[in-house]
Amino acid sequence: MTTADATPDMVDWDLAVATAQRLAGPGPAVTDTEARDAVAELRRLAAEAEAHVKGFTNLDASLGYAPLVVVDRGNWARANAQSMRTIIAPLQRKLQKGRGNSPFQRVGPKVTGLQTGALLAFLASKVLGQFDPFWSGRLGGPDDGAQGRLLLVAPNIVHVERELGVDPHDFRLWVTLHEETHRVQFTAVPWLRDHLAGEIEAFVEATDVDPGAFLTRARDAVRALGESARSGDGTGSILDLVQTPAQKAVIDRVTAFMSLLEGHADVVMDGVGPEVIPSVETIRRRFQRRRYSSVGLDRTVRRLLGLDAKMRQYRDGAAFVNAVVDRVGMAGFNRIWESPATLPTKDEIADPVAWVRRVHGTPALGRDGA
């Protein structure tokens, strides 16, 4: 065991998971039979959705493997605690080099465990599905080389379909179309996972662990958020405001990357949906209204955590994908998956023609690529 391995984590992960499971609650009341039927149907529909996604996108998902796991809120929190531990490991290694100087270390793993647990609890009651690209997993044996896993949160899906008053079968297929697109993205384009991990490493490299500098940015962030709340402009999040300039450059790249992935999934969902989901228009209308209608404390928390920015990623990314496909067709759009160099920049997400010009050398063709 190395010295770094012997150093305690910044976060008490067991406490974080226990806190999340206690605060998140079990979700809607269902019978044992209803729960079993929901899990079985989600598994069936995920397989159906994967076939639709492959046919629509022309992506070959046989290049990689990522299992599907249907979970409850508590197990979603546990899975995400594992992923978060992996994600922050590079930051922890950097902090260990200057042990005793970090404000994070002075707070203590118990406190950060409670804080992380509260965050996981909030998210565990909201998320319907999620692709976890950092899980490499052991499915009853040696490392199987999985390139992530797809999590579907059954109680949340049941809760939302009841809240919206929509057909359960149709809604479940609609959700799995979006989430299966993410699984296909990462299994058909294996380098995406390493690329995202590399961006996290770059973010950590750009992190200033000097306590004085960090606390100065933290004070500025609190002041800016207070001014934003008073003015009602709704801009900024904690994560935005404590970043260094170098970190902001990384975040701009990651924002473009995530906008692409989320927008692509929405386009696939909307493209396939009308052909296989009879009530898709009702589902989409009611879900969109719900997506943008959070109020009160829930809305405040979402904004502070930057979750409103994620909603913009769906909208901006979908507009980019549709615009590119309109100009160069799906085959032309799929050049985006060739390498990190063909991914769109943040500016190109807002200006799809610029991406087409850079990658294809022409400002516009036709949907069929001719």
N, C-alpha and C positions, 0 to 999 in steps of 0.2 A: 504494500500500500504506500502510495506517495504521500508527501506532506500535504499536497493540495487535496488528496482524497480524504485525509484525516480531518480537514478543516470543516467545521459545521456549516450547513447550508445557511444562506441569508434568510431563508424562509423555512419555518417548521411546516413541512408539507403535510404531515399527518394531521396536524392541527387545522391546517387550511381545508383539507378535505372534510374533516369532521364538522367544522364550522359551516361549510357550504351545505353539507347534507342536512344539518339541523335547521338552517335558515331557509333553504329552498323549498322544503315541503314536498309531499309526494305528488302533487298535481291533482287533476280531477278525479272524482270518485268513479271507479269502474269495478265491475265484478271480475272475478278471476277469469271467467270465460271471455268477457269483453277484452281483457288485457291480452290473453293468449291469441285471440282472433286478430287483434290489431297488430301484434308483433308478426304473426304469420303473413298477414296481408301486406305489411310493409316490406317484408322480404320478397314476396312474390312481385310486388309492383316495382321494387328496385331493379330486379332482373329484367322486367319488361321495359322499364325506363332506360336502362343501359343500352338495350338494343335500339330503341328509338334515337338515343343520343348519337350512337355510332353511325346510324344511317343518315342522320341530318348533318353531322359535322364531317363525315368521311375521315375521322381519326381512328387509327388502329390502336386499340387499347390492349392488344395482346403483348405489347412490349414490356409491360410491368404488371404487378399484382398488388391489389389493396383490398382487404376484406371489408365486408359490411357488418356492422355491429349495431343492433337495435338496443338502446339503453334507456334507463330511467334517469331522473335528474341527478341522483346521487352518483351514479356511475359515469354520467357525463362530466360531473365535477372532478371525479377521480381521474378520468382520462385527460382532462385538460390540465390538471395539476401536473401530471406526468409530462405533458408537452411543454408547459411553462417552465418546468425544471430544466428540460433540455434547452429551451430557448435562452434562458438567462445564465446557463452554465458559463458561456464565454465571459459574460460580465462579472460573474463571481470570481473567475480565475484572475481577471484584471484587478479586481478589488483586493484579492488576496496578496497581490504583489506589494500593495501599499497598506497592509493590515494595520488597523488602528487609526487610519486617517479618514475612513469613510463614514458619512452620516448614516448610511444604511446599517453598518455594523453596530453602531452605537444604539440604534433603535432596538435591535435584538430580533432573533428569529420568531419568538412567540408573538410579538406585536405584528410583525409582517405576516405571520401565519394567519392571525385573526383578520387582518386587512385583506389578504388575498382570499381568504374564505368568504368574506362578505361580498367581494367582487364576483367570485365564482357563483355564489348563491343567486345574485341578481341575474347573471347571464344564464344560469341553469334553468331559470323559469321562463326565459325568452327564446332560446335557440331551438329551432325546429330540426335542423340538421347541420352537419359540419364535416368538412373533409380535414383530417389531421395529417398533414404531409410529413410530420417528423417521427411518426411511429414506425419502427422497423419490426417490432413484434416477435413474439415467440408463441406460436400456436401449437402448444403441446409438444414441442420438440426444439431442435436447433433453430437458430435465426433463419427464417424463411426468405429473407431478402425483400419483404413487403415494402412497398413504397408509399406507406401511409395507410390510413383506414378511414372508412366512411362511417360516421356516427349519425343515427337517426334517433331523435329523442321522442319516444312514443307518447308519453303523457302530454307533452307540449303540443304535439300534432293533434291529439284528440281534443285538447282544450281549445285550440284555435278553431278547429272545424266546428265545434259546438258553438263557440262564440260568434262565428260568422254565419252560422245556420246554413252551411253548404253540405253538399253530398259528400259523405266521408270517403267513399272510394275515389271519387274524382279529385278531391282535395289531396289525398295521399299520393295519387299518381302525379299530380301537379308539383307537389313538394319534391318527390323523388326525381322528377325530371331535372330540376335545378341542381340538386345535390349530386346526382349521378354524373352530371356534366363535369363537375369538379373532379370526380374520381377518374373519368375518362381523360381529362386534361393531364393529370399527373401520371397516369399509367401509359398514355400514348406518347407523352413528351417527358421522358425520365429525367432530363437535365433540369426541369423546373424546380425540383426539390433541392438540388445542390445550389442552384442559382439563388433561391430564397435563403438558404442557409448562409450562403456567401454574403448576402446583403445584411443579414443579422450580424455576422462577424465584422463587416464594415461599419455598422452602426456602433458596435462595441468599441472598435478601434477609435472612432471619433468621439467617444464618451470621455468627458472631462471628469475624473473622479476626485478632483480637488474639492474638499468640503466647502471651502469659502465660496468658490465659483458656483457650486451647485446650489448652496443656500441663497446666494444672490439671485440666481435665476428663479428659484422657488418663490422668493419674496416678490419678484417682479410678476411671476405667474399669478399669485394670489391677488395682487393689486389689479392686474389686467382682467382677471375673471370677475372681480368685483365691479369694475367699471362696465364690463360687458353685461353683467346681470342688471345693473342699474339703467343702462341705456336701452336694454332689450334688443341689441343687435344680433345676439345669438351666435357670435363668431368665437372661434378659439376653443381649445380644450387644454386640459392639464398637460397632456403629452406634447401638444404643439408648443406650449409656452416654455417648457423646461429644456428644449433641445438647443444644442449648440448649432452654429451655422453649418458645420460639417455634417452633423446629424441630419439637419434639414435637407441636405442634398441627397442623402440616402433615403430619407422618408419620401422625397419627391419621386424617386425611382420606384420605391415599393408601392406608393399610392397609384402610380400608373399601372404597375403590374397587377395589383389587386383590382383596380377598375376594369382592366382587361378581363380577368378571370370572372368577376362577378357579372359584368355586362354580357360576356359571352354566354354565361349560364342563363341569364334572363332571356337573351335572344333565342337560345335553344328552347327554353320553356315555352316562350310565346310562339315559336315557329312550329313546334310539334303539337302543342296543346290543343289547338282547334281541330286537329285531325283525330285525336284519340280521347279527348275529354269533353263530353257533351255540355257541361255547365261551366266551361273555362271562363267565359266572359263574366259571369256572375262572381266566380271565385276571384278573378283578377281585380275586378272593380272593388269588391269588399275588402280584399287583402290590402290593396293599395291605400284605401281609406284608413285602414287600421295602421299600416306602416308609418303613415305621416301624421297620426292624430294623437300621439302620446301627450299627456298633459301633466301639470303639477310636478311632484317630486320625480316621477318616472322620466319626464321630459328633461328635467334638470340634470339628473344622473346621466342620461344618455348623452347629453351635450358635453358634460364635463369629461366623460370618458372618450369622447370623439366618435360615438356611435352614429351621430347624425352625418358625419363625414362618410361612414360606410353606406348610408342610404344614397348619398350623392354618387358613390362609386357605381351602384346599380344603374342609376340614370345616365351618368356620363359615359360609363363603359358600354352600355347598350347602344347609345347613340353612335359611339365610335364604331362598334362592330357592324351595325346596320349600314352606316355610311360606307365603310370599306367594302362590305359584301355587295352593296349596290354598284360600286365602281369596278371591282375586279372579280366578283363572284366568290363562292366559298373556297375554291381551289386557290385563288389569289390571296384570299384572307389567310389561309392556312400557312402561307409563307411566314407568318408571324411566329410560328413554332420552330423555325429552323435553328435559331441560336439566340442568345441574349442580345446580340446586335440587331436583331429584327424585331425585338419587343418595342412597343411604342414608348416614347417619352411622355412625361406629364403634359407638355405642350402639345404633343401630337394627339393625345386623347381628346383635346379640345379642338384639334385641327386635323381630322382624318386624312384630308387631301395631302397634307404635308408628309404623313407616313407613306401614303401610296406613292408619292413622288420620290421619296428617299429609297424605298424598297423596290418599287417597280419601274422607276424612272419615267413615269407618266402620271399626270394629275387625275385622269379619269378614264375608265373604260366602260364596260357594261356589266350587269349582274352576271352574265354568263362568261365574263372574262374576255369577250371578243370586242 
